[in-house]
Amino acid sequence: MKVQRKLFYLMVGGILSSLMACGSDKEAELVNTQTVEIGAVSKIVLDYDADDLLIKNSSSKKVVLEEYLSKDKRKYYSKVSKNGDTLSIQEGRRPIGTDFKSKMVLSLPKNYSDELRIHSTSGKVETHLSNKSMSSITLDTTSGKIYGDDLIADTIKLITTSGLISSRSLTSKGTLRIKSTSGEIKLHKSKVKRLILHTTSSKATLDELKGQVEYETKSGNLTVTDFSGAGEFTASGDGSLNLGVNHLADDLSVFSKNGAVTVSLPDSQTPQLDVKTKEGKVDNRWEGRTKKAKLSTPRVTIETRNGDITVK
């Protein structure tokens, strides 16, 4: 009799486990829509923990928030509030467990031109905007992924600790500021007045970059292709620097303490060139070509302590 009872409980437990497993596979569905008049709002702030966030344009002149949840309860709905010129949107309560899925879709009027600040601790942040320009855009995660495409603003900030930053078509009339501790950075087609890029150990790949650059890392690796501009590139530790220059707008400084440095210079210009290292090897294919450089041309300074240098 005891054996039969044990078998019965085992069967019931197995059935319950199967049902719970099936429930955990439920996808997020649209369960709630909130609409807000834009009015005098000049700052929109989103703050979530693990939710995926998609920011796109609205077909109306209102701000629309669509909430996709795998469990529909009012207490899970986002908290939306207005305080002066600020519209704040925060996540609602979340159930305990890992089977809950959520995604927020925020739609903005195309004519919105003020400040936008988006944060998700571990969720994905994705933008598809066609606004002519905003005053400020900030996309911020700790470990989530940032996909910031088609962004135009006076000031743009992309911040993460260990998550991915990936962007296509960034335009900043002022400063594009990117900060990452160890997350990978991928930028394609960025046109900025000034880029400030600081990392600790991130791998960064920048393609079609135009503007003044301030790059700092300790042990991260940087690759820049089709670069038009000027600036300072510094690796204070073992970081490597690989720059493909299409056009020099002003002076260029490249330094790595222990990492390798490779700089490809444009044939259309003859810059003033200064290359030096303490312990590294130098392969300077421009040696002798820059003796005729005029004082008015940009100066290129390349230096390492122990890293090898290649100029081509």
DAKA-V900267 format. One record per residue. OMEGA is omega in whole degrees, 0 to 359 (999 if undefined). Layout:
OMEGA
OMEGA
//
This chain:
180
179
179
179
179
179
180
181
177
179
180
179
179
179
180
178
179
179
179
179
178
181
183
180
182
181
178
179
178
183
183
177
178
182
183
174
183
175
182
181
177
176
177
185
174
181
181
181
185
183
169
184
176
180
181
181
178
177
179
178
181
172
183
177
176
185
179
183
177
174
185
173
184
182
177
182
181
177
183
181
176
176
185
181
184
173
182
178
182
180
175
178
180
180
176
181
184
185
183
179
182
177
178
177
180
179
182
173
182
182
177
188
184
189
177
180
184
177
169
185
183
180
178
176
185
180
172
187
176
176
181
177
173
179
183
176
176
175
192
174
172
180
180
180
178
173
185
182
172
179
177
181
174
180
178
177
176
190
174
173
182
182
179
169
181
184
174
176
174
178
179
178
178
186
168
183
180
180
179
176
182
182
180
181
177
178
176
175
179
178
187
171
181
175
173
184
181
177
173
181
185
168
183
177
183
182
182
181
179
177
176
188
168
183
177
175
174
183
179
178
183
172
179
177
179
183
174
182
182
175
183
179
187
172
187
180
183
184
177
182
179
186
173
187
177
179
176
178
181
184
181
179
182
182
170
181
184
184
178
179
176
179
175
183
182
178
183
180
176
184
167
188
178
183
180
176
178
185
183
177
181
172
185
181
176
183
182
182
185
179
180
181
179
180
182
181
180
177
177
180
181
186
171
171
184
183
177
180
174
177
182
999
//
